[in-house]
Amino acid sequence: MSDEQKQLWNGTAGAAWVDGQPLLDEMFRPFEALLVREAAGATRVLDLGCGTGSTTLAIAQALPGGTCVGVDISAPMIARARERAAGVANVVFHCDDAGTHAFEPRAFDLLVSRFGVMFFADPVKAFANLLAAARPGARLCGIAWRAAAENPFMTAAERAAAPLLPALPPRQPNAPGQFAFADAGRVRALLQQAGWVNVELERLDVECALPRAQLLPYLTKMGPVGQALRTADDATSRRVLEAVEPAFATFARGDEVRFTAACWRLAALAP
């Protein structure tokens, strides 16, 4: 993972995910449930980019006879994950870059990820490292975002705030980040170059929701706008929020904000 990503996830972004952990866990619960189903019958599971540990713990609870290992580059998120795992015997968390961590060779029969595999600086090298940790025939099952244009909820804030925050970093195609895996052909090629076989990408559209009362707290902490607001003056922050909130009117459904998460379900096998 690049130094920029390490600094981000060990700084303001990591702190924001820790603060928003209950909301984010609930918002992305459908993906967690999908990965728990994928884990049925597994014995040793590796959760890549595990964040604050919700999916890792859910899989461990579903596999009382198995072991689930979570790994993430973010020290604050791993600290929260370890707090949540107190007393859970079949969970281990590592604070490290999954792309370079020295895992036990051929140790896992399932590797999963909920939005954690798009941040590798060198994806081929990272997936080759993960392949070395997989048993022959082990499965990889990950969830990654499709294109930004297919996820208007995730980009509405920065589009509305752009005139007021000219320093917002532009989205760079294929660069490590939320939408790095938008191009299915590229992702397929990366995994194949790393040595994985039977690579498949399936379109996955999932309805997600958050309480309407939590929308502004969410916007002020998460994503590029949330990052920018951490250093903005009060007047700028007020203007940004006044501009951003109406951009979400189309997602409002009574007391909830609802959106479709346009994703890929990645699947591959270790030869």
N, C-alpha and C positions, 0 to 999 in steps of 0.2 A: 504494500500500500504506500502511496506517495507520502512525503513529509506533510504536504498540505492536508491530506485526509487525516493523518495522525493528529495534527494540531487541531483540526476542526472537531473531531470526535472525542478528543481529550480536553476540549475547551467548551465553547459556548453551545455547540450542537449536542454534544454529549450531555451537558447539564440540562438542556432543554428537553431531551428525551427522558431523562430521569424525572424532571418535574412533571412532564406530561404522561408519565407511564400509565396511570390508570385509564386515562382517556384514550391513549393510543392502543393499549391492549384491547379495549372494548371495540374501538373502531375497526381494528383489523382481526377481530375474533373469527370471522369466516375463514380466513387464510390459516389461522392456527388449527381450526377444526379439520381443514383439508389435510394438513400435514400430519396431524394425529392419526387420521385414517390411513395415510400412506405408511405410517410406522407399524401398523398391525403386523405382528409376527416377527418384527426385528428384534435383535438381541443387543447390539451396540450401535448407537445412533450418534452422529456428529451433527450439531446444529451450527451452521456457518453464519457469522454476523448475528449472534444470538441476542444482542442488545441487553435489555434488562431481564431476559430469561423467561418470558412468558411461554413461548413455544417449547423451549427446552423442558420446563417443568411440566407442561401439559403432556408431553410425550412420555416423560419419566413416570408420571402418575398412571398413564395408560399401559405402561410396560413394567409392572412391579418386579418381574424377573429379569429385566434388562437394565442397561446402563445408558444414560444420555449425557453427552459431553457438549458443552457450549463454549464457543470461542468468539471473542470480539476484541477489536483494537482499542475500545473505549474503556479506560479505567473507571470512570464514574458509573458507566452502565454495568460493568461487571461487578462493581461493588454492590450495586442495588440487586443484581441477580443473586449474588451470594447471600445477601440478607434474606431474600425471599426463599432461598433454598435451605435455610437453617433447619436442620433436623431431617432433611430428605437424603436418604442414604445413597440413592442410585443416580445422583447428579454431580457432575464436576464442571467447574468453569475455569477457563484459561483466558487471561488477558494477553492477547498477542494477535498478530496478523495471521489469519488462517492461510494466506497464500504462501507463507514462509515458515510457519510453525513446524517444529520437528515432532510430528505425530508418531505414535507407535506404528510401525509398518503393518499393513494389511490388518488393521484393527477393527474396522467398521463395516457393517453390512448395509448401512443406510446413511446417506448424507443428505441433510435437508437445509433449506434456507428460506426464510421469509424476508425478502427484500434485503438480503445481505451480500449478494454476490456481484453487485454492479460497481463495486468500489476498488477493485484490484487495479494497481498501476500496470501490471503485466499479467493479463488474464490467462494466457496460455501457460506461463510458468506457474501461476497460482493453481490452476486446475490440474496441472501435472503433479504438483505437490500433494494435492488432495487425492489424486488417483493412487499415489503411493500409500496413502493411509487407508485405502479401500480394499476389502477382501475381493478376490476374484468373483465376479458376478454381482458385486454390490451395486445398489441403486443410488443414483443421484436424483433428487427431486427438489427443485427450487421454484420460487415465485419471484418474478422480476417485472417491473413496469414496462409496458409498451411505450409508444412515442408520446411526447409531451402533448402533441396535438390531439391525441385520443384521450387525454386526461385533463379536461378543462378545469376541473375542481382544483387539481394540484398546481395549476399555473395561473389561476384567476387573480390571486393576490399580487403576484409580481407584474402581471399585465396592467392591472389597475394602478399600481403604485409606481410604475416605471417613470412617469413624468416628474414625480416628486423625489425619486431616489435614482438619480442618473448614474450613480456608482454601482448599481446592482450588477453583479457579474453575469454576462450572457451565458446561456446554455451552450456548451460545446458538444457537438455530436460525437458520440463514442468516447468522450472523456469520462473518467471515473465519476460516478454520480448517479442520481436517481434514474435517469433515462438512458444510461450507457448501453443497455441491452435492448434498445428499441428495434434494432435491425435483426430480424430473425436469422437471416442468412449469415450474418457476421457471427452471431452467437453460436450457431451450429458449427461454423468453421473453427471457432476458438476451442470449443470442446473437443472436436475431432482432432485438431492439431495437438491437443494436450494428451490424447490417447484414449479418450472415452469413445464408446461405440453405441450404436442404436440410439443416436441422439434425436430427440423429438421436441418440438415446440408446439404447444397447443394454446390457442387463444382462450383466455380465461377472463370473463367479465363478471365482476362480483359487486353486488350492492352493499355499500357501507353507509354507516350513519353515525352522527354524533349529536348530542343535545345542542339545540340552537343557542342556549345560554353559554355554551363552551366555545362558540365559534371565535369570538374576539380573543379570548385567552389563547386559543390554538394559533390564531394568525399572528399574534404578537410574539410567539416563541419559536414557531416552526418555519422551516424553509428559508429561502433567501430574504424574504421580507422580514421575518422574525429576527434573522441575524442582523440585518441592517438597522432595525429599530433598537437594538441593544446599545448602539452608539449614537443614535439620532437625538437631537434636542426635543424638548417637549412640544414645541410648536410644530415641528416637522412630523412628529409621531401623531399628533392630533389630526393633521391634514391627511396623512397616509390612511389612518383608520377611517376617516370620513369618506375617503375615496374608495377604500377597499370593501367595506361592508356591503354597499349596494351591488358589488360585483357578484355576490353570492345569493342574490335574491332568487335566481332561477333554481337554486338547490334547496331552498327552504320548503319544508313540508310540515306546517303546524309548528310543533315544539321541537322538531328535528331538522337537521340538515342532512340530506341524502345525496349520494353521488355514486356513480359507477366507476369502479377501479378497473381500468383496462390493462390487463397483465398477460404475461406468458407463464404457462406452466412448463418448466424445463424438466426433461427426463433423459437420463442416459444410464449406461451400464459400464461397469469396470470389466474389461475383458478377462 
